Amino acid sequence: MFQMRTSERGTLKRCPQRWYWSTVDGLVPHRAANPLWFGAAVHDALAAWYLPGSERGPHPAETFDAVLKGDRSFLVTNEEEEKEYADARELGVDMLEHYVEHYGKDESWHVIATEQTFQVWIPHPRDRSRKRWLRYVGTFDGVYRDVGTGEIFLMEHKTAAGGLDPGWLTLDDQAGSYWAVANSKLRSSGVLKKGENIAGIQYNFLRKAKRDTRPRDEKGLYHNKPQKRHYIEALAGVDDWSEDELTKKKIDELDSIAAANMIEVLGDVSERQPQAWFERWPVYRDQKERRTMVRRIQEEATYAEAWRAERFDEYPLYKTPVSIGPMACKTNCPFVRMCELHEQGDSGWEEFRDTMFTRADPYAAHDRKSA
């Protein structure tokens, strides 16, 4: 018997060597990468917000502020589409205040469970005698029933730095595998009633960006800072002000006249309209997809089992370097420098490992006795 977490499967497929160091060796960098600790704090905040039932817990911005440790900065894209460092606490609080303003209390969501940890047994794909072969573990973000349609969905909260693209969601392995085992596990634990089935996954995306402070028009379009001509067009004839008189005024004087008359003056419509801060996409799944997902888990686990047993002659452990894009090693992998030393055959890679990383049990959050 061996075990596998849902969250490790993406790493295993992305780069087996990275998976081996993080899962088998249990190596954890002394300082976690920004996306990891930031996303974890957002998940904690939403878990406390979506209490079972229709009531909501403490405001997620308050929870985020409480769980985030220390002072940290975070690289984000501002309203001018430029990269800048933002205070992580300010960013997270603003995001979650904006989130609640946008969605309210989600009155249509009757929450069944949040942060539901699971353990299920998956048999070997070819050896029928090994029915309790793989202990598959993970944690659902949540389960809720739509009070309007009666449909039940898994929640999948995700934070993203850039644009939110739903195109890959039907092939999403992590949430898909949650869904594949959720029905049987939640029914056996009494969370789901007899005859109830999970219709699919509700992806709940939050973009890592502060609100745009530029003014908007009635269509919701953002405008640039107004220039003198915009003030003249808006104020000509107001309180008998003529265009000639307004032309002689300075911008701050024109702004005072507009404020005194409760007139909002907008500049030109900006060519840079912000991307959506929040998006939700329900992805429905059927029984055929469940079988496909379980088979995929089984096949991936055969490699994991061999690598754990150090059967490297039969299943060589390999690396998959990526040089560009969001999955590039230098920006995405905590082991990149150690990997370079390892690749060069430098014996100092082990000293680097012992200096820069600590060891932890990746399965500590899953109680084996409850399997």
N, C-alpha and C positions, 0 to 999 in steps of 0.2 A: 504494500500500500504506500502511495505517496500522495502529495497534495499539490494543488495548483490554485492560484488566485485568478479571478477574472482580470484584474488589473495588470497582471504580469504578461498576459498573452500578447498584447501589443508590443511589448519590449522584446519578447522572444522572437517574434516575426520580424521586427525592425532590425535587431542585431543580436544573435545568440550569445556573443561574447559579453555584451552589455547585460543581457538577462542573467548570465551565469554569475557575473560579479555582483549584481544587485540582489539576486534571489538565492542562489546556492551559497555564495560567500556572505550574503547579507550585508554588503558594504553600503554605507550611508555617508554622504559628505557631511562634514562638520557643520556646514551652512547650506541649507537646502536651496535649490534653485528658485528664483522668484515665482514662476508660474505654479510651483508646487505648493509653497506655503500660502500664497495669495488665494489660489483656488480652494485650498482646504479650509481657509477661514470663511470664504463665501459659503461653502457647503455647510459648515457648522452653523452659520447664521440662518440659512434657509431651513435647516433641519429643526432649529428651535422655533422658527416662525410657523411652519406647517405642522401644528400639533394634530394628533388624531381627532377627527370630527370636523366641525365647521368653525370652531373657534381658532384664533390665531395666538401665537405666543408673543414674546417680546419682539419689539421691532428689530428686523435683521440688522439694521445699521448699528443699533446698540450692542447686539451680540458680537458683530464683527469687531467693533471698537474694543470690546472686552477680551476677545480671544486672540487678537493679533499681538504678538510679542515684540517689544522693542520698537525702535524707530528705523524704518526702512524706506528706500526709494524704489520707484518702479518706472520702467521705460514705457511710455504710452504715446499715442498719436493725438495731438491737440486738434482744436477746431480748424486750424490752418493746414491740417494734414502734415504737420512736421513732428518729428520725434523729439520728445523731451522727457526729463525725469520728473515724476510726480511723487509726492509723499503717499506712501501706500495706504496709510490710515485714512487720509483725506479722500483718496480715490475710492477706497472701499465703502466708506460711509456715504459719499455722494452717490455712488452707483446704487446702493441699496435703498437710500431714501428715494431716489428716482424710480427704482423698481416698484416700490410700494405705491408711489404716486401714479405710476403707469397702470398697474394691475389691481390696485386696491387690495382687498382681502381675499380675492379669488373665491367669491361666494358660491360659484358653481362647483368648486372642488370640495368634496367630502373626503377628507384624508382617512385612509384605512390604517396606514402604518408609515413611519418614517425611519430612515437609517436601519433597515431591517437586515440584520446579518443572517447569512444562510450557509449551510453545509449540506451538500448532497453527494451521494455515491454514484459514480458513473462506471459501468463495466468496461472491460477491455474490448477493443473493437473486433478482435479475432479469437481470443481465448475465452470461451464461455464459462470456464471454471473460475475466472477471476471477476466475479460480479461486484465485489467491493475492491476494485482496482484503484480508482482515482477518487480522492476526496476533493471535491471542487468547492471552493469557498469564495465568498464575496459579500458585498453589502449593497442593497438597493438604496437609492436616494429616497425613494418613497413610493407609495401606492395610493391612488385615489380613485373615487368614483365620480364621474360627471353627473351631477344631479339632474341635468337636462335630458341627457341621452341614456343614462344608466350604464354607460360603458366604463370599464375599469382600465386604468393605464398605470404603467410604471412611470415614475418621474425620473428624468435624467437631466440634472443640472450641469451646465457647462459654461465656463468662462472662456472668452476668446479675445485676442488682442486686436484682430482686424475684422474684416467683413464676415458676416455669418452666412455660410453656404450650406444649404440642406442637401446638396446633390449626393453626398456620400453616405447619408444616414441609413439607407436601406442595406448597406454593406457593413455597417458599424458592428464590429465583433464584440466590443465590450458590453454595450447595452443589449445587443442582440443575444448574448449568452445569458445575461440576467433574465431576459424574457424567456429563454429556452427552458430554464429550470424553475421559473417563478411560480407557475401554476401549481405544480405538485408540491413544492415546498410550502407555499403560503396556505394551501388547502390542508396539508398535514398539520400545520401549526395552528390552524383555526382562524387564520386571518381572512381567508376566503371561505365562503359558504359553499355547500354542495351545489353544483351546477353553475357556479360563477367561474368565468374565465377572463384572463387578461387580454384585452383586445389588441394592445400594442404598447408603444413607448411614446410618451410625451416629452420631446426634447425642449428644454427650457434654457435658451441661450442668453447670457448677459455679456455684453461687450465691455471690455476694460477701458472705459473712457468716461471722463466727466461730462456733465451736461454742457451743451453749447449755450453760451451766454448771449449770443447775438440776438437782436430782435427778430421776430417773425411776423409775417402778414397773416391775413385771414385764411390763406391756403396752406399755412404751415411752412412756407418757404423762408429760409434765413436770408437776412439782408446785411450788406456791408455797412460800415459807418457812414452816416449821411454827410454829404458835402454841402457847400453853401447853396448850390443850385436847388438841392432838394428842399432846403428850408424855405427858399424864396417861393418855390412852387406850392409848398404846403401853407405858407403864411400870407401870401399876397391876398389882400382884401380882408384879412382878419383884423378886427379893431382898426379898420381903415388904414392899415399899413400898405403902402404902395411898393411896387417892385424896386423903384429907385431908392426909397428909404431903406428897404431891407438890404439892398446891395451894399450900402455903406456900413452895415453892421458887421461886427466880428462874429465868428461862429458861436462863441460862448454867449453873446448877447442874443443871437437868434435862438439858441437853445433855451434861454430863459423865457423868451417870448412864447415859444412853443409850450413850455412847461406851464406858464401862467394861464394858457388857454387850453390846457389838458390835451394837447395835440402831439401824438407820437409821429416823429419824422423818421422815415426809413430811407436808407441809401439804396443803391442798386441791388437787385437780387444777386446773391453770391453765386459764383460759378461752382463753388465748393459746398455742396449740400452734404450734411453729415450722414454717415451710414446709420442704419437702425441700431439703437442701443439694446433693444430686446427683441427676440423673435421666438415663436413657439411653433414647432412642427410635430403633429401627431403622425407616427409611422405605424401602420397596421401590419400585423404578422399573422401567418396562418400555420397550420399543423405541419405542412411540408417544410416550411422554413425552420420549424423547431427541430425536425429530424436532421436537416442539413447542418444546423448549428451544432447539435450534439455530436454528429460524426466529425465535424471539424475540430471540436474540442478533443475528441478521442485521438485523432491523428496527430495533432500538435503535442498532445501529452506523451505519445510514444517517443518523440524526440527528447522531450524534457526528461523522461524517465531514463533514457540512455545517457544523456549528458550528466544527470545527477549521479549515475553509477559510474561515471568516467569511462564509458565505453567509446572512447574517442577513435579507436581504430575502425569501429563499425559505423559510428556517427561522428565524423570530425566536427569539432567546434570551430566555427568560422566567424569572421567579422564582415559587416556590410557598410563600408565607409560611404558617407554622403557629404559632398563638398558645398552644395548650394541649397537654398530653399529653407523652409521652416524646420525641416528635420536634419539640417546639416549638423555634423558631429560637433563642430566648434561652438555652436550656439545652443545645441539641444542635449548634449550628452555630458554628464558630470564626470565621466571617466576619460575624457578626450586626451588630457596630458598623460595620464597613466598609460593609456592605450598606445600612445606614440612611443613611450619608453619600452613598453612590452613588445611592440612591433619591431623595434630596432634591436631587440635582443639584449637590451640594457638591464643588467641585474638590479639596477637602482629602482626599477619599477615597483619592487616589493617594499622598499623603504618608503617610496612615495605613497604607496597604498596605506602603509601603517601610520604615516604622518598625517595624511589628508582625510582619511576615512575612519569611521568607527564601524562596529559590527552590531547588527540588530536582527532579531527574529522577525522576518516579514509576515509571519503568520500569528504573531502574538495576539492580534485583535480577535482571533477566531478560536473559541473554546472547543477543543477537540472532543470534550466529553459530551457536547450537545449534538454531535454529528449523527 
